[in-house]
Amino acid sequence: MLTGFILGCQFKPETFKLGKMRWPMTLYLCSIFSHGMCGLAAVILLTGTRFAMMGVGSLLFMVSDMILTLDRYIVRGNKWIVRANSLTYFTGLLLIVLSMAK
């Protein structure tokens, strides 16, 4: 997914309207993608409900930021994209908070 974003910025600048934000957004998405993959690793490798909730919450945060990038730079003004972003963001936040509860 990240490679597709980088290639899209390179070969389709009229679709990916990033301008000067091309490299900062690429680095930001690399960071977010690595956090999401760490969450996926936690779900797969660690046992327990807490780790599963934390991992899924991290994955949902990653999806939320990818959707936010889509809304801000590629498909602007689509209310369903904003709703999908809110759903993944708040669900991820809830799961992370619940994973820390005793």
Backbone as a printed PyTorch tensor [residue, N CA C, xyz], in Angstrom:
tensor([[[  0.8190,  -1.1800,   0.0000],
         [  0.0000,   0.0000,   0.0000],
         [  0.8730,   1.2590,   0.0000]],

        [[  1.8950,   1.2420,   0.8370],
         [  2.7930,   2.3820,   0.9190],
         [  3.5720,   2.5660,  -0.3780]],

        [[  4.0000,   1.4540,  -0.9660],
         [  4.7140,   1.5180,  -2.2370],
         [  3.8050,   2.0820,  -3.3220]],

        [[  2.5370,   1.7010,  -3.3010],
         [  1.5700,   2.2440,  -4.2550],
         [  1.4090,   3.7480,  -4.1040]],

        [[  1.4010,   4.2270,  -2.8630],
         [  1.3010,   5.6660,  -2.6170],
         [  2.5230,   6.3940,  -3.1800]],

        [[  3.7030,   5.8640,  -2.9150],
         [  4.9390,   6.5030,  -3.3910],
         [  4.9780,   6.5100,  -4.9140]],

        [[  4.6400,   5.3850,  -5.5370],
         [  4.6320,   5.3210,  -7.0000],
         [  3.5500,   6.2190,  -7.5910]],

        [[  2.3950,   6.2780,  -6.9290],
         [  1.3390,   7.1670,  -7.3930],
         [  1.7570,   8.6240,  -7.3630]],

        [[  2.4630,   9.0210,  -6.3070],
         [  2.9670,  10.4040,  -6.2190],
         [  3.9570,  10.6920,  -7.3410]],

        [[  4.7550,   9.6970,  -7.7000],
         [  5.7800,   9.8720,  -8.7180],
         [  5.1770,   9.9380, -10.1270]],

        [[  4.2570,   9.0280, -10.4180],
         [  3.7940,   8.8960, -11.7980],
         [  2.4270,   9.5100, -12.0730]],

        [[  1.6690,   9.8550, -11.0520],
         [  0.3470,  10.4690, -11.2200],
         [  0.1990,  11.7140, -10.3480]],

        [[  1.0330,  12.7370, -10.5550],
         [  0.9350,  13.9260,  -9.6910],
         [ -0.3800,  14.6790,  -9.8510]],

        [[ -1.0800,  14.4920, -10.9640],
         [ -2.3710,  15.1660, -11.1420],
         [ -3.4620,  14.5190, -10.2820]],

        [[ -3.2880,  13.2500,  -9.9180],
         [ -4.2320,  12.5560,  -9.0430],
         [ -3.8660,  12.7520,  -7.5780]],

        [[ -2.5880,  12.5900,  -7.2670],
         [ -2.0820,  12.7650,  -5.9070],
         [ -1.6290,  14.2160,  -5.7550]],

        [[ -2.5410,  15.0780,  -5.3190],
         [ -2.3060,  16.5230,  -5.2700],
         [ -1.5610,  16.9140,  -3.9910]],

        [[ -0.3020,  16.5200,  -3.8960],
         [  0.4550,  16.7640,  -2.6710],
         [  1.3350,  18.0050,  -2.7350]],

        [[  1.8460,  18.3190,  -3.9000],
         [  2.7050,  19.4840,  -4.0250],
         [  3.9500,  19.3690,  -3.1680]],

        [[  4.1980,  20.3920,  -2.3370],
         [  5.3740,  20.3990,  -1.4640],
         [  5.2760,  19.3930,  -0.3200]],

        [[  4.0940,  18.8800,  -0.0840],
         [  3.8900,  17.9430,   1.0210],
         [  4.1860,  16.4960,   0.6260]],

        [[  4.6940,  16.2730,  -0.5630],
         [  4.9220,  14.9090,  -1.0440],
         [  5.8400,  14.1240,  -0.1170]],

        [[  7.0220,  14.6360,   0.1680],
         [  7.9770,  13.8880,   1.0060],
         [  7.5990,  13.8810,   2.4780]],

        [[  7.1280,  15.0020,   3.0530],
         [  6.6820,  14.9100,   4.4540],
         [  5.5410,  13.9160,   4.6520]],

        [[  4.5870,  13.8750,   3.7320],
         [  3.4930,  12.9190,   3.8520],
         [  3.9780,  11.4850,   3.6490]],

        [[  4.9350,  11.2990,   2.7650],
         [  5.4910,   9.9590,   2.5630],
         [  6.1740,   9.4710,   3.8380]],

        [[  6.9590,  10.3270,   4.4750],
         [  7.6190,   9.9480,   5.7290],
         [  6.6060,   9.7140,   6.8480]],

        [[  5.5830,  10.5480,   6.9020],
         [  4.5340,  10.3790,   7.9050],
         [  3.8080,   9.0490,   7.7130]],

        [[  3.4700,   8.7230,   6.4790],
         [  2.7810,   7.4660,   6.2160],
         [  3.6890,   6.2660,   6.4740]],

        [[  4.9970,   6.4160,   6.2530],
         [  5.9310,   5.3390,   6.6200],
         [  5.8820,   5.0780,   8.1170]],

        [[  5.8510,   6.1450,   8.9000],
         [  5.7740,   6.0140,  10.3560],
         [  4.4610,   5.3570,  10.7790]],

        [[  3.3560,   5.8230,  10.2300],
         [  2.0520,   5.2700,  10.5710],
         [  1.9590,   3.8130,  10.1490]],

        [[  2.4920,   3.4950,   8.9770],
         [  2.4580,   2.1220,   8.4850],
         [  3.2650,   1.2010,   9.4040]],

        [[  4.4080,   1.6840,   9.8870],
         [  5.2060,   0.8440,  10.7860],
         [  4.4870,   0.6160,  12.1180]],

        [[  3.7690,   1.6280,  12.6220],
         [  2.9860,   1.4410,  13.8430],
         [  1.8660,   0.4210,  13.6230]],

        [[  1.2180,   0.4940,  12.4910],
         [  0.1540,  -0.4600,  12.1910],
         [  0.6820,  -1.8770,  12.0550]],

        [[  1.8500,  -2.0210,  11.4510],
         [  2.4320,  -3.3580,  11.3030],
         [  2.8970,  -3.9160,  12.6510]],

        [[  3.3530,  -3.0430,  13.5390],
         [  3.6760,  -3.4940,  14.9060],
         [  2.4080,  -3.9710,  15.6160]],

        [[  1.3020,  -3.2920,  15.3780],
         [  0.0250,  -3.7360,  15.9450],
         [ -0.3870,  -5.0910,  15.3870]],

        [[ -0.1820,  -5.2840,  14.0970],
         [ -0.4930,  -6.5810,  13.4900],
         [  0.3960,  -7.6770,  14.0680]],

        [[  1.6710,  -7.3640,  14.2850],
         [  2.5870,  -8.3330,  14.8950],
         [  2.1480,  -8.6790,  16.3130]],

        [[  1.6560,  -7.6850,  17.0510],
         [  1.1770,  -7.9450,  18.4110],
         [ -0.0230,  -8.8820,  18.4000]],

        [[ -0.9110,  -8.6990,  17.4460],
         [ -2.0850,  -9.5700,  17.3430],
         [ -1.6640, -10.9990,  17.0290]],

        [[ -0.7040, -11.1440,  16.1370],
         [ -0.3020, -12.4750,  15.6880],
         [  0.6010, -13.1720,  16.7010]],

        [[  1.5680, -12.4730,  17.2510],
         [  2.6190, -13.1110,  18.0390],
         [  2.3590, -13.1650,  19.5460]],

        [[  1.5980, -12.2370,  20.0730],
         [  1.3810, -12.1860,  21.5170],
         [  0.0070, -12.7280,  21.8720]],

        [[ -0.0670, -13.3960,  23.0010],
         [ -1.3480, -13.9630,  23.4140],
         [ -2.0030, -13.0720,  24.4530]],

        [[ -3.2930, -13.0800,  24.4610],
         [ -4.0500, -12.3150,  25.4470],
         [ -4.9430, -11.2850,  24.7900]],

        [[ -6.0290, -11.0100,  25.4670],
         [ -7.0130, -10.0650,  24.9510],
         [ -6.4520,  -8.6490,  24.8770]],

        [[ -5.6620,  -8.2820,  25.8710],
         [ -5.0950,  -6.9230,  25.8920],
         [ -4.2350,  -6.6510,  24.6680]],

        [[ -3.3690,  -7.6120,  24.3280],
         [ -2.5000,  -7.4190,  23.1650],
         [ -3.3110,  -7.3930,  21.8730]],

        [[ -4.3470,  -8.2140,  21.8170],
         [ -5.1930,  -8.2310,  20.6230],
         [ -5.9160,  -6.8910,  20.4490]],

        [[ -6.4570,  -6.3610,  21.5520],
         [ -7.1630,  -5.0840,  21.4650],
         [ -6.2070,  -3.9500,  21.1120]],

        [[ -5.0140,  -3.9570,  21.6970],
         [ -4.0250,  -2.9330,  21.3770],
         [ -3.6020,  -3.0370,  19.9090]],

        [[ -3.3740,  -4.2380,  19.4390],
         [ -2.9540,  -4.4330,  18.0550],
         [ -4.0100,  -4.0150,  17.0540]],

        [[ -5.2480,  -4.4200,  17.2960],
         [ -6.3330,  -4.0460,  16.3890],
         [ -6.5580,  -2.5320,  16.4400]],

        [[ -6.4490,  -1.9350,  17.6230],
         [ -6.5640,  -0.4770,  17.7340],
         [ -5.4880,   0.2440,  16.9400]],

        [[ -4.2590,  -0.2660,  16.9870],
         [ -3.1740,   0.3310,  16.2060],
         [ -3.4200,   0.1820,  14.7120]],

        [[ -3.9190,  -0.9730,  14.3240],
         [ -4.2530,  -1.1730,  12.9060],
         [ -5.3490,  -0.2110,  12.4510]],

        [[ -6.3490,  -0.0090,  13.2900],
         [ -7.4270,   0.9120,  12.9300],
         [ -6.9260,   2.3460,  12.8590]],

        [[ -5.9890,   2.7220,  13.7200],
         [ -5.3740,   4.0460,  13.6140],
         [ -4.6470,   4.1990,  12.2870]],

        [[ -3.9370,   3.1480,  11.8680],
         [ -3.2360,   3.1880,  10.5880],
         [ -4.2370,   3.3860,   9.4470]],

        [[ -5.3090,   2.6240,   9.4740],
         [ -6.3350,   2.7490,   8.4290],
         [ -6.9550,   4.1410,   8.4590]],

        [[ -7.1960,   4.6670,   9.6510],
         [ -7.7640,   6.0040,   9.7940],
         [ -6.8720,   7.0690,   9.1470]],

        [[ -5.5780,   6.9970,   9.3930],
         [ -4.6690,   7.9770,   8.8050],
         [ -4.5360,   7.8110,   7.2960]],

        [[ -4.6090,   6.5830,   6.8150],
         [ -4.5860,   6.3660,   5.3620],
         [ -5.8510,   6.9580,   4.7330]],

        [[ -6.9970,   6.7690,   5.3950],
         [ -8.2430,   7.3430,   4.8900],
         [ -8.1850,   8.8650,   4.9330]],

        [[ -7.6110,   9.4140,   5.9900],
         [ -7.4850,  10.8630,   6.1160],
         [ -6.6110,  11.4390,   5.0000]],

        [[ -5.5510,  10.7370,   4.6650],
         [ -4.6990,  11.1650,   3.5500],
         [ -5.4710,  11.1160,   2.2440]],

        [[ -6.2550,  10.0800,   2.0590],
         [ -7.0870,   9.9600,   0.8730],
         [ -8.0490,  11.1370,   0.7790]],

        [[ -8.6740,  11.4770,   1.9000],
         [ -9.6310,  12.5860,   1.9180],
         [ -8.9560,  13.9330,   1.6800]],

        [[ -7.8160,  14.1270,   2.2480],
         [ -7.1550,  15.4400,   2.1740],
         [ -6.4670,  15.7020,   0.8370]],

        [[ -5.8920,  14.6600,   0.2290],
         [ -5.0460,  14.8870,  -0.9390],
         [ -5.5250,  14.2390,  -2.2330]],

        [[ -6.4380,  13.2870,  -2.1790],
         [ -6.7880,  12.5820,  -3.4140],
         [ -8.2570,  12.7770,  -3.7650]],

        [[ -9.1690,  12.3450,  -2.9090],
         [-10.6090,  12.4790,  -3.1480],
         [-11.1440,  13.4590,  -2.1270]],

        [[-11.3760,  14.6660,  -2.5540],
         [-11.7800,  15.7070,  -1.6070],
         [-13.2990,  15.8390,  -1.5250]],

        [[-13.7810,  16.0860,  -0.3210],
         [-15.1810,  16.4310,  -0.1210],
         [-16.1570,  15.2650,  -0.1370]],

        [[-15.6960,  14.0630,   0.0530],
         [-16.5910,  12.9150,   0.0770],
         [-16.9790,  12.6370,   1.5300]],

        [[-18.2600,  12.7720,   1.8460],
         [-18.6910,  12.6300,   3.2400],
         [-18.5520,  11.1990,   3.7470]],

        [[-18.5890,  10.2010,   2.8730],
         [-18.4350,   8.8140,   3.3020],
         [-17.0130,   8.5210,   3.7310]],

        [[-16.0600,   9.1790,   3.0970],
         [-14.6600,   9.0060,   3.4950],
         [-14.4550,   9.5800,   4.8960]],

        [[-15.0370,  10.7270,   5.1670],
         [-14.9230,  11.3350,   6.4930],
         [-15.5860,  10.4490,   7.5430]],

        [[-16.7120,   9.8580,   7.2240],
         [-17.3890,   8.9610,   8.1680],
         [-16.5750,   7.6950,   8.4250]],

        [[-15.9860,   7.1540,   7.3630],
         [-15.1350,   5.9690,   7.5330],
         [-13.9270,   6.3020,   8.3920]],

        [[-13.3650,   7.4970,   8.2120],
         [-12.2380,   7.9240,   9.0250],
         [-12.6410,   8.0150,  10.4950]],

        [[-13.7790,   8.6290,  10.7670],
         [-14.2310,   8.7580,  12.1540],
         [-14.4970,   7.3950,  12.7800]],

        [[-15.1010,   6.4960,  12.0330],
         [-15.3920,   5.1610,  12.5460],
         [-14.1150,   4.4180,  12.9180]],

        [[-13.1250,   4.4230,  12.0400],
         [-11.8830,   3.7010,  12.3340],
         [-11.0780,   4.3960,  13.4280]],

        [[-11.0710,   5.7210,  13.4380],
         [-10.3050,   6.4580,  14.4480],
         [-10.8570,   6.2110,  15.8510]],

        [[-12.1520,   6.4260,  16.0350],
         [-12.7250,   6.3110,  17.3740],
         [-12.7950,   4.8670,  17.8550]],

        [[-13.0070,   3.9320,  16.9490],
         [-12.9790,   2.5200,  17.3430],
         [-11.5680,   2.1130,  17.7650]],

        [[-10.5650,   2.5590,  17.0110],
         [ -9.1800,   2.2750,  17.3830],
         [ -8.8170,   2.8800,  18.7220]],

        [[ -9.2360,   4.1130,  18.9400],
         [ -8.9820,   4.7820,  20.2180],
         [ -9.6460,   4.0300,  21.3630]],

        [[-10.8880,   3.6200,  21.1820],
         [-11.6030,   2.8690,  22.2090],
         [-10.8960,   1.5590,  22.5330]],

        [[-10.4520,   0.8370,  21.5220],
         [ -9.7720,  -0.4290,  21.7480],
         [ -8.4490,  -0.2360,  22.4930]],

        [[ -7.7120,   0.7930,  22.1380],
         [ -6.4420,   1.0490,  22.8270],
         [ -6.6830,   1.4100,  24.2870]],

        [[ -7.6740,   2.2550,  24.5500],
         [ -7.9780,   2.6250,  25.9310],
         [ -8.4570,   1.4120,  26.7180]],

        [[ -9.3210,   0.5940,  26.1340],
         [ -9.8160,  -0.5970,  26.8340],
         [ -8.7070,  -1.6100,  27.0860]],

        [[ -7.7080,  -1.6440,  26.2220],
         [ -6.6000,  -2.5790,  26.4420],
         [ -5.7550,  -2.1900,  27.6490]],

        [[ -5.8260,  -0.9410,  28.0560],
         [ -5.0490,  -0.4750,  29.2090],
         [ -5.8430,  -0.5770,  30.5210]],

        [[ -7.1460,  -0.8290,  30.4410],
         [ -7.9840,  -0.9110,  31.6510],
         [ -7.6980,  -2.2130,  32.3980]],

        [[ -7.8100,  -2.1470,  33.7000],
         [ -7.5680,  -3.3550,  34.5130],
         [ -8.8570,  -3.9370,  34.9960]]])
